[in-house]
Each structure stands twice: as structure tokens, then as C-alpha cells.
Amino acid sequence: MIEPPAADSAVDNGEPVVSMENLFLYAINELEGNLGFLLTDNFGAHVLRLLLVVLSGQPLEESTPKSLLASKRKEKVSVANVEKEEEAEVRAVPESFATALEKMIGDSVAGLETHYLRTLATHPIGNPTLQALIRIELTSFGKQRAKEDTSIMKKLLPDDPLVEGTESAAFINNLVYDAVGSRLLETIIEFAPGKMFKSLYKELFRDRMGNLARNEIAGYVVAKILERLSSEDLTKAVELILPQVPSLAERGRTSLVRTIIERCAARGVDTAVLASTIHNCWADDDKPEDLALWKMLQITPEEATAVPPPPPMTSAPTISPMDIPSPITNGLPAQSRPPIPTTPAMLHSSHLAQTMLKTPGATSELINTAICNLTDTLCLRIAFTPILSPILQTSLTAPNAPLIFRRKLIKRFYSHICSLALDPAGSHLVDAIWTGTQGLAFARERIAEELAESESRLRDSRWGRMVWRNWKMDLYRRRRAEWVRSVRSSVGNDGFLSFPGGSGDEGTVTGIARAGEKVKNSKRNKKISQSEANATLRNGGSESRKIRRLEEGQQTPTLKQPVVPSRSERPDAYGGGGAPTSKSRLDQARERFVKNKEKKDREMAKAGTTAE
């Protein structure tokens, strides 16, 4: 019997205050003696698993406990396109919960022999409960607990060492191909102590990895094993599994291939051979050297080559029923957002493509080339398809995405940004373009300008308002220079390409602003030159007209301050009979112009002095 702490306060009416800690302990006391019965009860098993999670302090939002707490129908069910941003942390629990948890685990399997306990491994209700008991026991009390005779792991696998031919080895071999029992085997592989796992892998799985990968149920066990292998063991295991990849691809079972790519990236194993195998599985018929992404995504050839019908050619504009705005299309014509019909198998292929994009090396290069080879129509249809659009999003946001690839891909969505922003799937792609335009200042500003042109339509749509907020378009419309500064502070100056002849540190001046400033300067310089020429013509009189006539016949460099001699000092070129000169007539006229102007200035100054 667990003794709860005594209450030390009371309410105004004299009734004692019972804390939440005491309520849980009282509930466990009520269940004492019946815990073994609750292991296989349709309703009591849920209560037992929930109590175990609460007492252990493990997070309730974690995916593994969530699947264990849910019923069989709701296991592995999640909401599409929703990812947890913050990982749940372990909760702090009172010390009394640790004592209650240890007693509860012991009472649950007390009196159960090994063969009875193994029966729960294939029981539809007892299996999830047994998984929860093993996981919580090894995580809350340490993995060394598995060596104790009273532990659940020791009762399930009593043979030490665990080698082929023992009852424990036969029990594990039966679980590998069982739809229910394989879940328990995955839990054992994940949480078993290192020494026990190495013994299991060496004796029972190392030489069978290729054959196990072919089976639909055993493939999940193989995926769990790959997560705990070292780099050397992983390399050997991948060599055994590679011959089975074409068969897996043909049947649409790509989850194991995705796990191999993830583990190779984590352990630093080269993926060139794996990328070549994937390329051979989905090679393009017309260009065998390229990967056909539409084949990999299991898109039918008809859908891959489909082209939206052109609008009717009539003299007067006509409105068809497909062009009438509807709530489903967010006010857009149906032809402007043509998603691809999807199947459940496409989701696994989409996850594989995303994993390849995130993994640097041969796999990402292969999938990037395949995306570039897509037609513009098919690329746009993928962008509007909910389970396929994350591929394009990942290609733009992956840390290893090349700059040139991102520039080519973003260019395909020009003039379609508004349609994408109004679509539930396409709006996520527009948000990804914000990250994908790092290093592409002009592209980011062009897309922002395209969004600004469709402001009214975006504000009328739920998805459009999200895009408008994520792109900070209010700041862009009101204080554009501040928007550019905010973007540069968040992305960094290195994220923008400097223009030819510039240092790249020109403050808030962007490509469009620099071009506009250049045009303004050229116009201003032209006006200044024209005004100076007009003033020269007005002040020069007949001499200026002579200079203009001479310039029409002889092109000479324009001088900022022309020096022209006076008429009195000119040679007798106009009938004076003087000696010939080497100066041209244009230079002589300029000299006369300057001398006459100086003479007039002296006469005016002399007249002013005499008057005084």
C-alpha cells in the first residue's frame, strides 16, 4: 500500500485539500491487485498505459507514447503538413511517483512466467501495454535494469548468451514476421542495452539483412536495426540490401530506402552507389542518364504530360463555368490550380524525395537534376498538390541547395506567385521561396512586387493573408527602404549578390533602385549640359553663331571653358593680308570671343569707377 503525503491545509468549510499527487497515488492503490488483469482489457489497458506515462514523467506529446496510448485504429495517425516546432521535454514529477512506478511495473507482471509473458507479445491489446512497460522500465531506471532477474526484459529473454538455437532466439525469429509482434521487437531493438543489441544483431540479423528487407513486415525491423549500427556495420548491411532496392521501388515500399539514406548521412557513409541504384530504378525512357521524377512519385504518364486546355478564341470574352470563382479555388479559375490526383503510395515517395534533397552528396544532386528536367506545367501542378508540394519546398530550403538551382526553380514561378499564395498547398511554397531567395536579392524584390500588385486578392484569402504577413508586405508597401534593411539584417549581407562595379555594401540601394538612380543622373547631366550650351549661345552673339557654324562643318572636342582671342589680335584671315597661321578658324573664333568679353568687362568696370 502506497502512503500518500498528509494534507497540510484546509479550505474554509473545514474539508481537507487533496493534491493532484495524492489523487494519482490513491488511484494506483485502488487498482492494486488488478494490474495483471488490466494488461489485456479493452478499456483498462488505456488507463494503465496513461498512468505509466504520467508517473514516469515522460512527455505526453511525444510520438511514441502517443501511439502507445491510442487505440489500434488510431496508431501512427498524424495530421498532414503539421510539424512540431518544439520538442517536448521530460516533466518533473514528485519523488513518490518513482516509488509508485517501480511498484506498479512489478505488480503488473508479478506471477507471470516467461511463456505467459511472451503470449502478450502477439496480443492486439497486450502488445502495446508490454511495449510501454519495457520502454518506461529501461528509460526511467536505466538500461542496466535489463540484467536484473525481476525485470521484464530478463523474463522475456532469459537466455544468456543469446545465440541461435535457444528459446529466446526462436521467440525473436517468430516476432520478426508477425504483424503485431514485430512492434514489440522494434521496441526491444531500440531500448535494449548495447551489449544485448550487438549480440542480437550478430547472431540473428547480420547475415539476413537482405532477405529480411524483402518482407513487408520485417522491413520495419530492419529499419530499426539500421538506426543503431556503426558505420562499418552499416556499410556491410547496405551492401546486402542494395540488390533488393529495385524490388522495393517497384512495390512502392520506399520507407526502408529513406531510412538507409538518413543513416548513411548520419554515419558519414558514401551514398554514390545507392544514388546510382535509385537512378536505375526510375530512369527516364527518353533520357536514360536522367532520373524521371514523375516515375519516382508514381505519377501516371497521362498526368505527367497533361497540358491545360487553352482558352477559347472568340471575338467577345466569354465566361465558362470553370472560370467562375468558387470558395474551393479561392477566387481563382479552376484551370489555374490543377493539382495531381494522389494516392497513398505517393506520400512515401514524396518523403523519399525530401530525404534525398536534405542529404548532401550524390542523392541531392540526382534529385535536383530531376526537378530541373520537369516541364513548367508539371512543376506548377506539383506545387499545387498537397503531398507533393513539400518536395519543392525542401529543394528551396535545404542547407545544401545550390544557388544556381534555386534561381532556376524560382524563375519558373514568376507570374504565378499570386495563384500560389491563394492556394493551401502553394502558400507554403511561397513561404519557402522567402528562404530560397537568400543570395538572390533581385528575385526576392521581384516576388514582393508581384505580391504587392495583388494585395486586395491576398487580403481576402486566409492563405494569402498568411503569405502577406510572412513576407512583411505591410512594411514593404509603407516603408520599402526599411523592409530592405530588415531583410538584410535577418539574412545577412552575404545573402545578396553584389552587382558589377559595386562593393555590395551600398546600404538599402537594391538593383531596381540603382538602375533608377542611374537614369536620373544621366537625365540631370544632360539638362546641365544643355543649359550651359544655351547660356554660351546667348552670351556669345555673332561669335557664338560663327562657332556653331564651324562646329557643324568640323567636329572638335567640347571644352568646358573655351579660350577665344579678340578680333583685334586675330591674323588677317578676313582680308588683312597678314601672314598665314597654323591655328584653325574655329580656334581663332574662340580666342576672339574671349578677348571681346574681357574687353567689355574692363569697359564696364572703368565706367563704374568714373561715375563714382
ABEGO torsion letter per residue (X at the ends): XBBBBBBABBBAAGBBBBBAAAAAAAAAAAABGAAAAAAABAAAAAAAAAAAAAAAGBBAABAAAAAAABBAAABGBBBBGBBBABBBBBBBBBAAAAAAAAAAAAAAABGBBAAAAAAAAABAAAAAAAAAAAAAAAAAAEAAAAABAABAAAAABABOBBBBGBAAAAAAAAAAABAAAAAAAAAAAAABBAAAAAAAAAAAAAAAAAAAAABAAAAAAAAAAAAABBAAAAAAAAAAAAAAAAAAAAAGBAAAAAAAAAAAAAAGBBAAAAAAAAAAAABBAABAABBBAAAAAGBBAAAAABBBBBBBBBABBBBBAAABBBAAAGGBBAAABBBBBBBAAAAAAAAAAAAAAABBEAAAAAAAAAAAABBAAAAAAAAABAAAAAAAAAAAABAABBAAAAAAAAAAABGAAAAAAABAAAAAAAAAAAAAABGBAAAAAAAAAAAAAAAAAAAABAAAAAAAAAAGAAAAAABAAAAAAAAAAAAEAAABBBBBGBAGBAEABBAAAAAAAAAAAAAAAAAAAAAAAAAAAAAAEAAAAAAAAAAAABBBBBBABBBBBBAAABBBAAGAGBBBBABBAAAAAAAAAAAAAAAAAAAAAAAAAAAX
